[in-house]
Amino acid sequence: MGISSNSRQGNSAELISERTRSVFEALMKDPNVKIGLNFLEKDNDDTTLEQIAITEISAPTFQERERGLDFQKRLIEYGLEEVEVDKQGNVFGIRRGSGNGPKVVVCAHLDTVFPEETSVKAEIKEGKVFAPGISDDGRGLSSVLTLLRAIEIADIHTTGDILFGATVGEEGLGDLNGVKALFENNKDIAGFISIEPGSPERITYLGTGSKRYHVTYTGHGGHSFGDFGKPSAIHALGRAIAAISNIKTSADPKTTFNVGTIGGGTSVNTISAHAEMLIDMRSVSTDSLIQLEEKVKDILKKSANDENKRWETNEIQVHIKQVGDRPAGSQPKDSVIVQAALASSEVLGFEPALEEPSSTDANVPISLGIPAVTLGGGGEFGGCHTLGEYYDPKDAFYGVQRIFLTLLSLVGIENVCQPLLKNI
């Protein structure tokens, strides 16, 4: 998950069309929708208990299978059809509509950033639930399930199909591999909602792209005194880091770089034969990201050459391996899916906020031109990606009520309102 501390405030009323407003007016008058909204409020405590149960199943990136199987059982238990675990590890099932509307996905991600040995046992202190992953994305997963229950209990007959589920590989070096596979294998998805921790006001509609590389410098190495004059892999790495740190990037579109980890060497008196680092580059602009990527690659190669030139040798070699490629993407502020998210916040009495770009599962559909947003599941939270992560369930139901209304407006309800999204 990428969480932004800044939001783009604006007059959301100007972005919402009359068509969208009429759909939401019809939704708020429908008795079945009211039943669903009431259920989500009453289900708040049970949703939290389910959130805890899911969070207490360890699920590091690439090791999500146990949690995925548990999630599959829950989807089936709540009445979802054709629930399957795909080759990638994603878990999805379908709730079919009348067959005349768009297919929309609502999902969260199964994986966490924590190693398998991390204790994920939840502890409740002063009304807050503390556990690694309880918010990111325990809240998202439990939100998907309560949404399914609400639609089932309210006996809502949608026009379009809803694909409920969970993806793998959203965090870190998972590189969004789950959602990438989802869209590679499903060409009929017309809209996408990703659920992350956050307030009912939050709307993420822009995707920050990233390129990540594992870079290794190698040489022969030797004794720091006896073999002095041989090139050092660490020195070559240092040259590269220094040059990368001096790159100037644009503020708009925001484009960034970071050397996140480094390693190598044997001892204080050994000329290093090996040094490595992980580099992260990000931008909202695909073109800016490509330009930065090429500049960094040139620096990496030049640093090896410069270290060799310094000692008149060719021993140092550089190996550049891409380990991450998250697509950037953008869509208009007044796109239909953004309008739906704005309107759903407003009818619940909140002032919606269009957030700065971040990196979530929604990156992939946005980059493909498919309407997508990331919405907050509700509840105060903090400490994400730390052992002190917490979640406060007080009034958290507002988040899922907002997603509930957004989702129904996109797929439409038989004899209530037409879908805001077009069928593919």
C-alpha positions as CSV (number, residue, x, y, z in Angstrom):
1,M,0.0,0.0,0.0
2,G,1.1,3.6,-0.7
3,I,-0.4,6.0,1.8
4,S,-0.2,9.7,1.1
5,S,-0.3,12.3,3.8
6,N,-1.5,15.0,1.5
7,S,-4.9,15.4,-0.2
8,R,-6.0,17.5,-3.1
9,Q,-9.0,19.4,-1.8
10,G,-11.5,20.8,-4.2
11,N,-15.1,21.6,-4.8
12,S,-16.4,18.1,-5.5
13,A,-19.9,19.4,-6.2
14,E,-18.6,20.8,-9.5
15,L,-17.3,17.4,-10.6
16,I,-20.5,15.5,-10.1
17,S,-22.9,15.4,-13.0
18,E,-26.7,15.5,-12.9
19,R,-26.8,11.9,-14.1
20,T,-24.6,10.7,-11.2
21,R,-26.7,12.7,-8.7
22,S,-29.9,11.2,-10.1
23,V,-28.5,7.7,-9.6
24,F,-27.6,8.4,-6.0
25,E,-31.0,10.0,-5.3
26,A,-32.6,6.7,-6.5
27,L,-30.2,4.6,-4.4
28,M,-30.9,6.5,-1.2
29,K,-34.6,6.1,-1.7
30,D,-34.5,2.3,-2.3
31,P,-35.6,0.2,0.8
32,N,-33.2,-2.6,0.0
33,V,-30.3,-0.2,-0.1
34,K,-31.3,1.2,3.2
35,I,-31.4,-2.4,4.6
36,G,-27.8,-2.9,3.4
37,L,-26.6,0.4,4.9
38,N,-28.2,-0.5,8.2
39,F,-26.7,-3.9,8.1
40,L,-23.2,-2.5,7.6
41,E,-23.6,-0.3,10.7
42,K,-24.8,-3.2,12.8
43,D,-22.1,-5.5,11.5
44,N,-19.3,-3.3,12.6
45,D,-18.3,-5.4,15.6
46,D,-18.5,-8.7,13.8
47,T,-16.5,-7.2,10.9
48,T,-13.8,-6.2,13.4
49,L,-13.7,-9.8,14.8
50,E,-13.4,-11.2,11.3
51,Q,-10.6,-8.6,10.6
52,I,-8.7,-9.9,13.6
53,A,-9.1,-13.5,12.6
54,I,-7.8,-12.9,9.1
55,T,-4.9,-10.8,10.3
56,E,-3.8,-13.5,12.7
57,I,-3.1,-15.7,9.7
58,S,0.5,-14.8,8.6
59,A,0.7,-13.8,4.9
60,P,4.0,-12.3,3.8
61,T,4.3,-11.5,0.1
62,F,4.7,-14.7,-1.9
63,Q,3.4,-16.7,1.1
64,E,-0.3,-15.8,1.0
65,R,-1.7,-19.3,0.4
66,E,-3.0,-20.1,3.9
67,R,-4.8,-16.8,4.3
68,G,-6.1,-17.1,0.7
69,L,-7.7,-20.5,1.4
70,D,-9.3,-19.1,4.6
71,F,-10.6,-16.2,2.6
72,Q,-12.0,-18.5,-0.1
73,K,-14.0,-20.4,2.6
74,R,-15.4,-17.2,3.9
75,L,-16.6,-16.0,0.5
76,I,-18.3,-19.4,-0.2
77,E,-19.9,-19.3,3.3
78,Y,-21.4,-15.9,2.5
79,G,-23.1,-17.1,-0.7
80,L,-20.6,-16.2,-3.4
81,E,-20.5,-18.4,-6.5
82,E,-17.6,-19.9,-8.5
83,V,-15.0,-18.9,-5.9
84,E,-11.6,-20.0,-7.2
85,V,-7.9,-19.6,-6.3
86,D,-6.1,-18.8,-9.6
87,K,-2.5,-19.9,-10.5
88,Q,-1.1,-16.6,-9.1
89,G,-2.9,-17.1,-5.7
90,N,-5.7,-14.6,-6.2
91,V,-9.0,-15.5,-4.7
92,F,-12.2,-14.4,-6.5
93,G,-15.8,-15.3,-6.9
94,I,-18.7,-13.7,-8.8
95,R,-22.1,-12.4,-7.8
96,R,-24.0,-12.3,-11.0
97,G,-26.4,-9.5,-12.1
98,S,-29.1,-9.6,-14.7
99,G,-26.4,-10.0,-17.4
100,N,-27.0,-6.6,-19.0
101,G,-24.5,-4.5,-17.0
102,P,-20.8,-4.0,-16.5
103,K,-18.5,-6.3,-14.4
104,V,-16.9,-4.5,-11.5
105,V,-14.2,-5.8,-9.1
106,V,-14.1,-5.0,-5.4
107,C,-11.1,-6.4,-3.7
108,A,-8.3,-6.0,-1.1
109,H,-4.8,-7.6,-0.9
110,L,-3.9,-10.7,1.0
111,D,-0.2,-10.0,1.6
112,T,1.6,-8.1,4.3
113,V,5.1,-6.6,4.6
114,F,6.0,-8.7,7.7
115,P,8.3,-11.8,7.7
116,E,6.7,-15.2,8.5
117,E,8.1,-15.3,12.0
118,T,6.5,-12.0,13.0
119,S,3.8,-12.4,15.7
120,V,0.5,-11.3,14.3
121,K,-1.5,-12.0,17.4
122,A,-3.9,-9.1,18.0
123,E,-4.1,-7.2,21.3
124,I,-6.9,-4.8,22.2
125,K,-5.9,-1.7,24.2
126,E,-8.3,1.1,25.0
127,G,-10.7,0.1,22.2
128,K,-7.9,-0.1,19.5
129,V,-6.7,-3.3,17.9
130,F,-3.0,-3.7,17.7
131,A,-1.4,-6.2,15.3
132,P,0.9,-6.1,12.3
133,G,-1.3,-5.9,9.2
134,I,-4.5,-5.2,11.1
135,S,-5.1,-2.2,8.9
136,D,-3.1,-2.9,5.8
137,D,-4.8,-4.8,4.6
138,G,-6.8,-6.7,7.3
139,R,-9.3,-3.9,7.1
140,G,-9.6,-4.2,3.3
141,L,-10.2,-7.9,3.4
142,S,-12.9,-7.7,6.1
143,S,-14.5,-4.9,4.2
144,V,-14.9,-7.1,1.1
145,L,-16.6,-9.7,3.2
146,T,-19.1,-7.4,5.0
147,L,-20.0,-5.8,1.7
148,L,-20.8,-9.2,0.3
149,R,-23.0,-10.0,3.3
150,A,-24.8,-6.7,3.1
151,I,-25.8,-7.2,-0.6
152,E,-26.9,-10.8,0.1
153,I,-28.9,-9.9,3.2
154,A,-30.5,-6.9,1.6
155,D,-31.4,-9.1,-1.4
156,I,-30.1,-6.5,-3.9
157,H,-30.4,-7.5,-7.6
158,T,-27.7,-5.7,-9.5
159,T,-27.7,-5.2,-13.2
160,G,-23.9,-5.8,-13.6
161,D,-21.8,-8.6,-12.2
162,I,-19.6,-8.0,-9.1
163,L,-16.4,-9.9,-8.7
164,F,-15.5,-10.1,-5.0
165,G,-12.1,-11.2,-3.8
166,A,-8.5,-10.6,-2.9
167,T,-5.1,-10.3,-4.7
168,V,-1.6,-11.4,-3.9
169,G,1.6,-9.6,-4.3
170,E,0.5,-6.0,-3.7
171,E,3.3,-5.1,-1.2
172,G,7.0,-4.5,-1.9
173,L,8.6,-6.8,-4.4
174,G,5.3,-8.6,-5.0
175,D,5.2,-5.9,-7.8
176,L,1.3,-6.1,-8.1
177,N,1.7,-9.5,-9.6
178,G,-1.7,-10.6,-8.4
179,V,-3.7,-7.8,-10.0
180,K,-1.6,-7.9,-13.1
181,A,-2.6,-11.6,-13.5
182,L,-6.3,-10.7,-12.8
183,F,-6.4,-8.3,-15.8
184,E,-4.3,-10.5,-18.0
185,N,-6.9,-13.3,-17.6
186,N,-10.1,-11.2,-17.5
187,K,-10.7,-8.8,-20.4
188,D,-14.3,-8.0,-19.5
189,I,-13.7,-5.9,-16.3
190,A,-15.3,-2.5,-16.7
191,G,-14.4,-1.0,-13.3
192,F,-12.3,-1.7,-10.2
193,I,-12.4,-0.7,-6.5
194,S,-9.4,-1.5,-4.3
195,I,-9.9,-1.2,-0.5
196,E,-7.1,0.0,1.7
197,P,-7.2,1.4,5.2
198,G,-8.5,5.0,5.3
199,S,-11.4,7.3,5.9
200,P,-14.7,7.7,4.1
201,E,-13.4,10.9,2.5
202,R,-10.4,9.3,0.9
203,I,-10.3,8.8,-2.9
204,T,-7.1,7.7,-4.7
205,Y,-7.6,7.9,-8.5
206,L,-4.0,8.4,-9.7
207,G,-1.4,5.7,-9.8
208,T,2.3,6.3,-9.0
209,G,4.4,4.1,-11.2
210,S,7.7,2.6,-10.0
211,K,10.8,0.9,-11.4
212,R,12.9,-1.2,-9.0
213,Y,16.3,-2.7,-9.6
214,H,18.7,-5.0,-7.8
215,V,22.2,-3.9,-8.7
216,T,25.3,-5.9,-8.1
217,Y,28.9,-4.9,-8.6
218,T,31.5,-7.7,-8.6
219,G,35.3,-7.9,-8.8
220,H,38.2,-10.1,-7.7
221,G,38.8,-8.3,-4.3
222,G,41.8,-8.8,-2.1
223,H,43.7,-7.7,0.9
224,S,43.3,-4.0,1.7
225,F,47.1,-3.5,2.1
226,G,48.7,-6.3,0.2
227,D,46.5,-6.0,-2.8
228,F,46.0,-2.3,-2.8
229,G,45.5,-1.1,-6.3
230,K,42.7,-3.6,-7.1
231,P,39.3,-2.1,-7.8
232,S,36.6,-2.4,-5.1
233,A,33.0,-3.4,-5.7
234,I,32.0,-1.2,-2.8
235,H,33.8,1.8,-4.2
236,A,32.0,1.3,-7.5
237,L,28.7,1.1,-5.6
238,G,29.6,4.3,-3.8
239,R,30.4,6.2,-7.0
240,A,26.9,5.1,-8.3
241,I,25.1,6.2,-5.1
242,A,26.8,9.6,-5.1
243,A,25.9,10.2,-8.7
244,I,22.3,9.1,-8.3
245,S,21.9,11.3,-5.3
246,N,22.8,14.3,-7.5
247,I,20.1,13.7,-10.1
248,K,17.6,16.5,-10.4
249,T,14.0,15.4,-10.9
250,S,10.8,17.4,-11.6
251,A,8.3,18.3,-8.9
252,D,5.5,18.3,-11.4
253,P,5.0,15.5,-12.4
254,K,6.5,14.4,-9.1
255,T,9.4,12.0,-9.8
256,T,11.6,10.5,-7.1
257,F,14.4,8.0,-6.5
258,N,15.8,6.2,-3.5
259,V,18.6,3.7,-2.8
260,G,16.8,1.7,-0.2
261,T,19.2,-1.0,0.9
262,I,22.9,-1.7,0.4
263,G,25.2,-4.6,1.2
264,G,28.6,-6.2,0.5
265,G,32.1,-6.6,1.7
266,T,33.8,-9.1,3.9
267,S,35.8,-7.2,6.5
268,V,37.3,-3.8,7.2
269,N,40.6,-4.9,5.7
270,T,39.2,-6.6,2.6
271,I,38.9,-5.0,-0.8
272,S,35.3,-5.8,-1.6
273,A,34.6,-8.4,-4.3
274,H,30.8,-7.9,-4.1
275,A,28.4,-5.0,-3.4
276,E,24.7,-4.7,-4.0
277,M,21.8,-2.3,-3.6
278,L,18.1,-1.9,-4.3
279,I,16.9,1.2,-6.1
280,D,13.4,2.5,-6.2
281,M,12.2,5.1,-8.8
282,R,8.7,6.6,-8.9
283,S,6.6,9.0,-11.0
284,V,3.0,9.7,-11.9
285,S,4.3,10.2,-15.5
286,T,5.3,7.2,-17.5
287,D,7.6,9.3,-19.7
288,S,9.4,10.9,-16.7
289,L,9.9,7.5,-15.1
290,I,11.4,6.1,-18.3
291,Q,13.8,9.1,-18.5
292,L,14.9,8.7,-14.9
293,E,15.3,4.9,-15.4
294,E,17.7,5.4,-18.4
295,K,19.6,8.1,-16.5
296,V,20.2,5.8,-13.5
297,K,21.2,2.9,-15.7
298,D,23.8,5.1,-17.4
299,I,25.2,6.0,-14.0
300,L,25.4,2.4,-12.9
301,K,27.4,1.4,-15.9
302,K,29.6,4.5,-15.8
303,S,30.4,3.9,-12.1
304,A,31.8,0.5,-12.9
305,N,33.9,2.0,-15.8
306,D,35.1,4.8,-13.6
307,E,36.3,2.4,-10.8
308,N,38.1,0.3,-13.4
309,K,39.6,3.4,-15.0
310,R,40.9,4.5,-11.6
311,W,42.9,1.4,-11.2
312,E,43.6,0.7,-14.9
313,T,41.7,-2.6,-15.1
314,N,38.4,-4.1,-16.2
315,E,37.7,-6.4,-13.2
316,I,34.6,-4.6,-11.9
317,Q,31.4,-5.8,-13.6
318,V,27.9,-4.5,-12.9
319,H,24.7,-6.6,-13.1
320,I,21.4,-4.8,-13.3
321,K,18.3,-6.8,-12.6
322,Q,14.8,-5.4,-12.7
323,V,12.7,-6.6,-9.7
324,G,9.8,-4.2,-9.9
325,D,7.7,-2.5,-12.6
326,R,4.5,-0.9,-11.4
327,P,2.7,1.1,-14.1
328,A,1.8,4.7,-13.7
329,G,-1.6,5.9,-14.6
330,S,-4.0,8.8,-14.5
331,Q,-7.7,9.5,-15.2
332,P,-9.8,12.7,-15.1
333,K,-11.1,14.1,-11.8
334,D,-14.6,14.0,-13.3
335,S,-14.4,10.4,-14.6
336,V,-17.5,8.4,-13.8
337,I,-15.9,6.2,-11.1
338,V,-14.4,9.3,-9.3
339,Q,-17.8,11.0,-9.5
340,A,-19.4,7.9,-7.9
341,A,-16.9,7.9,-5.1
342,L,-17.4,11.7,-4.5
343,A,-21.2,11.4,-4.5
344,S,-21.2,8.4,-2.1
345,S,-19.1,10.4,0.4
346,E,-21.4,13.5,0.1
347,V,-24.7,11.6,0.6
348,L,-23.2,10.2,3.8
349,G,-22.3,13.7,5.0
350,F,-18.6,13.7,4.4
351,E,-16.4,16.2,2.5
352,P,-14.5,14.0,0.0
353,A,-10.9,14.6,-0.8
354,L,-9.0,13.6,-3.9
355,E,-5.7,12.3,-2.7
356,E,-2.2,12.6,-4.1
357,P,-1.1,9.7,-6.3
358,S,0.0,6.5,-4.6
359,S,0.9,2.9,-5.5
360,T,-2.0,0.4,-5.0
361,D,-3.6,-2.4,-7.0
362,A,-5.6,0.3,-8.8
363,N,-2.4,1.3,-10.7
364,V,-2.8,-1.6,-13.1
365,P,-6.4,-0.9,-14.3
366,I,-5.8,2.8,-14.4
367,S,-2.8,2.3,-16.6
368,L,-5.0,0.1,-18.9
369,G,-7.6,2.9,-19.2
370,I,-10.1,1.0,-17.0
371,P,-11.9,3.2,-14.4
372,A,-10.5,2.4,-11.0
373,V,-10.2,3.9,-7.5
374,T,-8.7,3.0,-4.1
375,L,-11.1,3.7,-1.3
376,G,-10.7,3.6,2.5
377,G,-12.4,0.9,4.5
378,G,-13.0,3.2,7.4
379,G,-11.7,3.3,11.0
380,E,-8.8,5.3,12.4
381,F,-5.5,3.6,11.9
382,G,-1.8,4.1,12.3
383,G,1.7,2.6,12.3
384,C,1.2,0.8,9.0
385,H,4.2,-1.4,8.0
386,T,5.4,-1.3,11.7
387,L,5.0,-3.7,14.6
388,G,2.9,-1.0,16.3
389,E,0.2,-1.0,13.6
390,Y,-3.3,-0.4,15.0
391,Y,-6.9,0.0,14.0
392,D,-9.8,1.7,15.8
393,P,-13.2,0.3,14.8
394,K,-15.2,3.2,16.1
395,D,-17.6,4.3,13.4
396,A,-15.6,2.3,10.8
397,F,-18.9,1.3,9.1
398,Y,-19.0,4.6,7.3
399,G,-16.1,3.5,5.1
400,V,-17.8,0.4,3.9
401,Q,-21.2,2.2,3.5
402,R,-19.4,4.6,1.2
403,I,-17.9,1.7,-0.9
404,F,-21.3,-0.1,-0.9
405,L,-23.0,2.9,-2.5
406,T,-20.1,3.5,-4.9
407,L,-20.2,-0.1,-6.0
408,L,-24.0,-0.2,-6.5
409,S,-24.0,3.0,-8.5
410,L,-21.4,1.5,-10.9
411,V,-23.2,-1.8,-11.6
412,G,-26.8,-0.5,-11.2
413,I,-29.8,-2.1,-9.5
414,E,-32.7,-3.7,-11.3
415,N,-35.8,-1.4,-11.3
416,V,-33.9,1.2,-9.3
417,C,-31.1,2.8,-11.3
418,Q,-29.1,2.3,-14.4
419,P,-25.3,1.5,-14.1
420,L,-23.0,4.5,-14.2
421,L,-20.4,2.4,-16.0
422,K,-20.7,1.1,-19.5
423,N,-20.5,-2.6,-20.2
424,I,-17.5,-3.9,-22.1
